[in-house]
Amino acid sequence: MLRLLVLRTKCLDEARHFYESLGFQFTEEQHGTGPRHYAAAIGDSVFELYPSAVDVSDTTRLGFTVQSLTRVMDRLKTSNAVVVSPLKATTRGFRAVVRDPDGRAVELDEC
């Protein structure tokens, strides 16, 4: 079972806004003298966004299931997210692929 997912980002606040559009609820954290970052609980797991000074666009591909893909795509339009593959019906339901602020591909499926 996945317990922790940490994404490094050059665009910390933009990444937080992007992933909040997908339904994550982040809290700001800082441990001791470490960097300010954001954490969101996913059941018993934690999803964290940490600042990075290096390009991370080709390091990770993500996939999430959302309750309403239409609603998520509407929210992402307001943050100027890049749409790689627009919302479309597939044999497995509705699907879209977008890029996060660092350029990572994020696959979205409707549950």
Helices and strands as residue ranges (DSSP letters): E 4-9, H 12-21, E 27-29, E 37-42, E 45-51, E 62-66, H 69-78, E 82-90, E 93-99, E 105-110
